[in-house]
Amino acid sequence: MKICQLPPLLKPGDLLRVIAPSGALRELEAFHQGVEIWRKRGYRIEISADIDNRWGYLAGKDGDRRIQLLNAWKDPACRGILCARGGYGSARILEDWTWQVYELAKNQKKPSSLTPHPSPLTKWLIGFSDITALLWSLSTVGISGVHAPVLTTLAKEPDWSVQRLFDLVESHKITSLTGTGWGGGSASGILLPANLTVATHLLGTPIQPNLDSVILAIEDVTEAPYRIDRLLTQWRLNGAFNKVRGIALGRFSRCEPPPTIPSLTIEEVLRDRLGDLNIPIVSDLPFGHDGTNAALPVGIPVQLNADKGILSFEPSIT
């Protein structure tokens, strides 16, 4: 995987557009609380007129959700896209999708030196869970998105996590995270965050980034241990782990086995399916569902130290 470019810095007063590319919006109070956090920071927030659309479990039919994304991406006044929630459905709107981007000038060394080709400025895309599909797809054209709270979960974040997100998009600054190291040294690579279930279903598709030299950061929610086993076994069987340099494990929440069925624990599954890969692994990092979801930029150089349990970023990620 090649290093991705961070979009230009945001500043209060910038226009951000809100879209619902996945599941139907249900958590209205939490959604408006999340919007208010960005507004209080000084941003102008424009919410898609179709934000309340529903088609079964989806936030409207594919064409409608695709238009939300397209309009936000093509709007030259829009500096960032905030995803309302996850759920399911973002991959459906990526069939035959092409990101129109500005490319780096080949004769310029500074990341801020852009040349038109032939479209709108690159911009921030922020979300997690089902938004993994959009983040991964965007990374294939060399643009970094942010694996971070969606609007329906942002208000539940501790202050330091919200500030971490603002520091990233406003200053290109980000600090290290500490978890539990499994031993085995350290590795440098390019950070690729994801929801495990969503990512597994992207393997072998055009949405999948090149996994060479990747530090994979994964989390999941409401998946029984045998399902996590099945997902990780899929990665093993198709060789997806072969070029991964390290794995950063976030929260696997509500992944307990049913009380009446014999089962391994989620911790036992992770150790069994990952422990023999002979790469650095750090678990218990503060990202994922049902708790602190620390912002992680996609496609940025990092170091994973499995002896000290630290995921750290380059001194400057600009």
N, C-alpha and C positions, 0 to 999 in steps of 0.2 A: 504494500500500500504506500502511495506517495503522500508526503506531507500536504495537508490542506491549508488553504489560506483563510485566515480569520477575516470576516467582513469588517468594513470601516467602523470605527468607534461610534457608539450611540451617545447622545447627549440629551438632557431634558429639553423638551420642545419638539423632538423628533416625532414623526408619525409612525405608529405601529398598528398593524392590522390584525384582527382576530378572526381565525377561521376554525371550523369544526370539520376536519378531514376524515374523521373516523366514526366513533360511536355517537349515538344520539345524546344530546345534552340533557342531563337529568338533575345534576347538582347545582341548581340555579343560584342559591345563596352563596355557596362556595365559589361559584364562577364569578359573581359580581364582586366578591371580596378580593379575588385575585386580580381582577381588572382594576380595582381601586388602588391596589398596591402600586401598580405601574403608573396610574394617574397621579397619585400622591408624590411619586418620584418626579413628576413634571412632564410626563409623556402624553402626547395626544393619542388617544386610543379610538380606533374606528372598528366597530364590530360589524361583521358581515350581516346583511339583511336576512340572509338565509340561515342564521345561526340556530334557530329553533326548528328547522326542518327535520322531519323524521320519515324514514322508510324502514319499518321494522326496527332492527337493532342499529341501523345506520343513521347518521345525521343528514338524511336526504339521499336521493339517488346519486349514483356515481358521477353523472354529468354535472349535477349541481355542486357537489363537493369539489370536483375537479376545477370548476369555474371559480370557486372561492380561492383556491390555491393559485390558479393562473392569474386572476385579477390582482391579488396581493403581490405576486412575484413580478408582474409586469408594471406595476404602478411605480413610476420613478420617484414619487414623493414618499413612498413607504420605505422605511429603513429596517424594519424587522417584522417578522410574522410570529404571532403568539398562538399556539394551539390551545383550544378550549379544553379538550380532554382527550384521553386515549380511547380504549375500548377495542374496536376492531373496524377495519375498513380502509386504512390509508394505502395499503398495497393495491387495492382495487383501482385506485385512480392513477396509478403509475404505469398502467399498461399503455405502451406506445407514447410515454411521456418523455419530453426532452426539456432539460433545464437550459434556458437561454442565459448566458452569463457573459460578463466581461472577463477576458483572459489577461493574465499577466503579460506585459510586454517582454518578449524574449530577450531584448537587449537591455533590460533594466534589472537591477539587482534589488531595488527596494520593493517590498510587498505592496506598498501603496501606489506603485506606478502601474496604472491599469490602462489598457487600450480597448476600445469598443469592439465587440465581436458577436453580434451586432445588436446588443440587447440592453436591458436595464442593469443597473449596478447590482453587484452581489449584496445580499442582505442577510440578516440573522434569521435563523429558524430555530425556535425553542420549543421543546417538548420531550416526552419520554414515553415508555411503554409501547403502545401501537405506533407512535410517531417514529419509532426505530426505522420503519421502512422509508420514511421521508429523509431522515438523517443519513441513512446508509446510501440512499440513491443520490443525495446531494454530494456526498463525499466522493462519489465516482467521477464527478466533474471538478474535483479539487477544492470544494468549498466546505469550510467547517461550520457545522451547526452545533447546537448545545443540547446535550442530554441533561434535562433539567425539569423542574416542576411545570406541569401544565397549569392553566388558570384555575382549574377546580381543585388543585392541591396546594397551590402556592401559599395560601393564607395559613396553612398548618405548619409551614416551615419555621424553624427557629430563626431568630434575627440574623445570626451569622451566616446561615445558608442563603437567605435572601440577599444579604450584602455580598456574598461570594458571587452570586449571579450578576449583580450590578457591576461588581469589580471586573468581571470578565468582559461584559459587553461594553462597558464604558472606559476601561483602562487596559484591556488585554492582560490583566493580572489574575493569577490564580495560585493558591497555596496547596501544599501537599495534604494528603489524607493518610490517616493511620488506621490499620486494622490488625489482623492476626497473621503473622508470617508463618508459612509452612516449612521454612528452611529451604536450602538449595541455592543460595546466592541471589544475584540480581540480574536483571536484563533491561536493556534499553529497546524501545520500539515506538510504534505509532499507536496512540490510543484509539480504540474502537469500542465505544459503549453500546449496549444493546439490552433489550429484553430478550431473554433466552428463547422463549417460545416463538416470538415474532422472527428473531434472527434465524432460527432453525428452518423456518418455512421460506426464508429468502435464499438459502444455500442453493447454488446451482442456477440462480436466475440472474438476469442482467442487473438487478438491484444489488447483488452481493459485491462488496468491494474486494479487491485483491487482499487476501489474508496474510501475505508475505510480510514479515517483520512487525506484526501486530501485537500489541498488548490488549488482549480482549477483556473488556469489563462487562460482566453480565449480572443480571438480577431477574427475579421472577416473583409471581404472586399466585396464590390459589391453585398451585399445581401439586398434586400428591407426589410423594417421593418416587413412585414407579414411573410417573410421567416425566419427571426431571431425568430419571435414569434413561428413559426412552429417547429424550431429546439429546442428551449427551452421547448416548450410544450412536445416534445418527451422525453426529460430528466425527466420532471415531471411525465409523464404517466408511464414510466418504472421504476420509483423509483431511478434513477441514482443520484439524489441530496440527497438522504436520509442520506448517511454517509459522505457527503462532509462537511468539517468544515468551509470553507470560500471560497469566490470567489473574485479573482482579475481580474478586467476588463481592458483590454487594449483598443486599438483603433478599432472602428467599422467604417472604412473609406468607403466613397462612398456608404453608406447605406441609403441614403435619399429616400423618397418615390417618385414615378413618380408625376410630377406636376399636372397632370389632374385627379388623382385618390385620393379620400378621404383616409386618412391614419393617424395612430398614428406615432409619430416620433420614431426614434430608441431609444432615451432616455426614452420615455414613455413605450416602449415595455420592455426594460430592467428592469425598475422599477416595471412594472406590473407582469412580469414573475418571477422575482427574489426577489422582496422586501418583500414577505411574507414567505420566507424560514427560517427566524429567525436565520440567521447566519451572521457573519461579512462580509461586502462587501465594496470593495474600487474600484472606477472607475477612468477613465482618467489616467491610468498608461502608461508610455511611451514605449509601445511595440505594435507591429503589423505592418500592411501594411501602405504605404504612409506617412511615418514619422519615427521618431526615433524608432528603434527596439532594445531596451536594452536586452542584453543576459540574459537568464534565464536557470539555470541548472535544469534538470529533476530529480525528486526523492530526493530532498535535503530538510532538515528541515527548515521551515520558520515560521515567525509570521506575521499575518495580523491584523493590528490595524485599525479598522473601525471608531474609534473616531478621530484619528490623520491622517488617510489616508496614512498609511505607510506599505509597504511590506518590511520586514527586514529578514535578514539571520542570522543563528547561527554565533557566533564570529569566529568559525573555521569550515569550511565545508569539511575539508580533512578527 
